[in-house]
């Protein structure tokens, strides 16, 4: 490649025209290849026609993405490559079968932006009024997938999500770790005009210190979601909302402050749920729920078995078992594919040592995506 910085103005103009012609040619090649890929995706859809198997194959997509990243030895940044291919995967899935995904709405919540960032824009995202409705939509196959917030690095587990896994037979297909950053926005133009702050309880808690320091006199009012808060403050004088920066852009509201969370390293783990287990091998993680017999050493027996099988446990949390006083259910993440045949005997023994055991799914380790200040537009 020649050094274009040394060209005269006339040479630079001539070379610019040549480069644009080359780019046009490359674009035509890209379109041809994309259409060839689309044709193959349509053929896959025809082969799978009538099957109730899920179109979403997160481990296959992760495997393809890693191979592409390794093969990318040119000037295209890996981050750009991954972003482009997330949309290609999204288009391919949609061509195989239109894909409906439920999430905690309305449009503009962090669940919405996480879903768009991970699953792409070629998806029919359907907002639900609460997490219960998300689980219901997936369990009834009204939607093929659902986006669920599971835990936050600052505020801990979203207890309602764990509780709903007890009520609905849905399965974890994949996970996503999303960096969360909060903005303050509304119709006021300065902080001195603010009289009320609306948001979901979690963002309010995550920004509590900032609010006390900068808006000590403002009323703090919880809402069912950040998006609902944003829509509410559009018509209320002196009111602001806390939520995703992109939500302010969607609603045409003034951003008064950004990155107002008390601790900057704020991540939320979302999971993608489906109505059936993922039929793939060599997954990275398994999540499960179990209850224990009421006898000494019951939990130790389970943990000992995992240790004997060299299974690394990433998360262990107990929750009160609803409807049963002083009884608890345990939520566990382990670093292995418990559905693999090498763990068949261990799984059988685990069932024997537990009172009840339900495997929620085996799935690939999720990517870490920064959706904190994105300006993702609606699909």
Residue pairs with C-beta under 8 A, 6 or more apart in sequence:
4 12
4 15
7 15
34 88
37 88
37 92
38 91
38 92
38 95
41 91
41 92
41 93
41 95
41 96
42 95
42 96
44 92
44 96
45 55
45 95
45 96
45 97
48 55
48 96
48 97
52 276
53 276
53 279
54 144
54 145
54 173
54 274
54 276
54 278
55 93
55 96
55 97
55 99
55 144
56 93
56 99
56 119
56 144
56 145
56 173
56 174
56 272
56 274
57 278
57 280
58 173
58 174
58 272
58 278
58 280
58 363
58 364
59 278
59 280
59 282
59 283
59 363
59 364
60 280
61 89
62 364
64 85
64 89
65 82
65 85
68 81
68 85
69 78
69 81
69 82
72 78
72 81
82 367
86 117
86 118
86 119
86 120
87 120
87 121
87 122
89 120
90 119
90 120
90 121
90 122
90 123
91 120
91 122
93 99
93 122
93 123
94 122
94 123
98 124
99 119
99 122
99 123
99 124
99 144
99 145
100 123
100 124
100 126
100 142
100 143
100 144
100 145
101 115
101 119
101 123
101 124
101 125
101 126
101 143
101 144
101 145
101 146
101 147
102 125
102 126
102 127
102 128
102 133
102 134
102 137
102 138
102 142
102 143
102 145
102 146
102 147
103 109
103 111
103 112
103 115
103 125
103 126
103 127
103 128
103 134
103 146
103 147
104 111
104 112
104 127
104 128
104 130
104 131
104 134
104 147
104 148
104 149
104 225
105 111
105 112
105 126
105 127
105 128
105 129
105 225
105 227
106 127
106 225
106 227
106 228
106 231
107 125
107 127
107 227
107 250
107 378
108 226
108 227
108 230
108 243
108 244
108 246
108 247
108 250
108 251
109 127
109 225
109 226
109 227
109 243
109 244
109 247
110 149
110 178
110 180
110 226
110 243
110 244
110 268
110 371
111 147
111 148
111 149
111 270
112 125
112 127
112 147
112 227
113 178
113 244
113 246
113 371
113 374
113 376
114 147
114 176
114 178
114 268
114 270
114 369
114 371
115 123
115 125
115 147
115 270
116 123
116 125
116 376
116 379
117 176
117 178
117 369
117 371
117 374
117 376
118 174
118 176
118 270
118 272
118 367
118 369
119 145
119 272
121 379
122 379
123 379
124 379
125 379
126 137
126 143
128 134
128 137
129 224
130 224
131 148
131 158
131 160
131 161
131 164
132 160
132 164
134 146
134 147
134 148
134 273
135 146
135 148
135 164
135 167
135 168
135 170
135 273
136 142
136 168
137 143
137 146
138 144
138 145
138 146
138 168
138 170
138 273
138 274
138 275
139 168
139 169
139 170
139 275
141 275
144 274
144 275
145 173
145 272
145 273
145 274
146 170
146 272
146 273
146 274
147 270
147 271
147 272
148 158
148 161
148 270
148 271
148 272
148 273
149 158
149 161
149 268
149 269
149 270
150 157
150 158
150 161
150 162
150 175
150 269
150 270
150 271
151 157
151 158
151 268
151 269
152 158
152 180
152 202
152 206
152 266
152 267
152 268
152 269
153 265
153 266
153 267
153 268
154 206
154 261
154 263
154 266
155 202
155 205
155 206
157 317
157 331
159 319
162 289
162 317
162 319
162 331
163 319
163 322
165 289
165 331
165 358
165 360
166 289
166 321
166 322
166 329
169 275
170 273
170 274
170 275
171 273
171 274
171 275
171 276
171 277
171 278
171 360
171 361
172 271
172 272
172 273
172 287
172 360
172 361
172 363
173 271
173 272
173 273
173 274
173 278
173 361
173 363
174 271
174 272
174 363
174 364
174 366
175 269
175 270
175 271
175 272
175 285
175 363
175 365
175 366
176 269
176 270
176 271
176 272
176 366
176 367
176 369
177 267
177 268
177 269
177 270
177 366
177 367
177 368
177 369
178 267
178 268
178 269
178 270
178 368
178 369
178 370
178 371
179 266
179 267
179 368
179 369
179 370
179 371
179 372
180 206
180 261
180 266
180 267
180 268
180 371
180 372
181 245
181 258
181 259
181 261
181 264
181 266
181 372
181 373
182 199
182 203
182 206
182 207
182 242
182 243
182 244
182 259
182 260
182 261
183 242
183 243
183 244
183 245
183 248
183 255
183 257
183 258
183 259
183 260
184 197
184 240
184 241
184 242
184 255
184 256
184 257
184 258
184 260
185 230
185 233
185 240
185 241
185 243
185 247
185 248
185 251
185 253
185 254
185 255
185 256
186 194
186 233
186 234
186 239
186 240
186 241
186 253
186 254
186 256
187 233
187 234
187 236
187 237
187 239
187 253
187 254
188 194
188 238
188 239
188 240
188 254
188 256
189 254
189 256
190 256
191 214
191 215
191 256
191 257
193 238
194 215
194 218
194 238
194 239
194 240
194 256
195 217
195 218
195 219
195 237
195 238
195 239
196 218
196 219
196 220
196 221
196 233
196 236
196 238
196 239
196 240
197 204
197 211
197 215
197 218
197 219
197 220
197 221
197 239
197 240
197 241
197 242
198 221
198 222
198 223
198 229
198 232
198 233
198 239
198 240
198 241
198 242
199 207
199 222
199 223
199 226
199 229
199 241
199 242
199 243
200 222
200 223
200 224
200 225
200 226
200 229
201 222
203 226
203 242
203 243
203 261
204 211
204 220
204 222
204 242
206 261
206 262
206 263
206 266
207 242
207 260
207 261
207 262
208 262
209 262
210 257
210 260
210 261
210 262
211 218
211 220
211 260
214 257
214 260
223 229
223 232
226 241
226 242
226 243
226 244
226 247
227 243
227 247
229 241
229 242
229 243
230 241
230 243
230 247
230 248
230 250
230 251
230 253
231 251
232 239
232 241
233 239
233 240
233 241
233 253
234 251
234 253
240 256
241 247
241 253
242 260
244 371
244 372
244 374
245 255
245 258
245 372
245 373
245 374
245 375
246 373
246 374
246 375
246 376
248 254
248 255
249 375
250 377
250 378
258 373
259 372
267 368
269 366
271 287
277 339
277 359
277 361
277 362
278 361
278 362
278 363
281 337
281 339
281 340
282 337
282 340
283 337
283 339
283 340
283 362
283 363
283 364
284 335
284 336
284 337
284 363
284 364
284 365
285 314
285 333
285 334
285 335
285 336
285 337
285 362
285 363
285 364
285 365
286 333
286 334
286 336
286 337
286 338
286 339
286 359
286 360
286 361
286 362
286 363
287 331
287 332
287 333
287 359
287 360
287 361
287 363
288 331
288 332
288 334
288 338
288 357
288 358
288 359
288 360
289 329
289 330
289 331
289 332
289 357
289 358
289 360
290 302
290 329
290 330
290 332
290 350
290 354
290 355
290 356
290 357
290 358
291 321
291 327
291 328
291 329
291 330
291 354
291 355
291 356
292 298
292 299
292 302
292 328
292 330
292 354
292 355
293 354
293 355
294 327
298 353
299 330
301 353
302 350
302 353
302 354
303 313
305 346
305 349
305 350
305 353
306 313
306 334
309 343
309 346
311 334
311 335
311 336
311 343
311 346
312 334
312 335
312 336
313 332
313 333
313 334
313 335
314 333
314 334
314 335
315 331
315 332
315 333
316 330
316 331
316 332
317 330
317 331
317 332
318 328
318 329
318 330
318 331
319 328
319 329
319 330
319 331
320 327
320 328
320 329
321 327
321 328
321 329
336 343
337 343
337 362
338 346
338 347
338 359
338 362
339 359
339 362
340 362
347 359
350 357
351 357
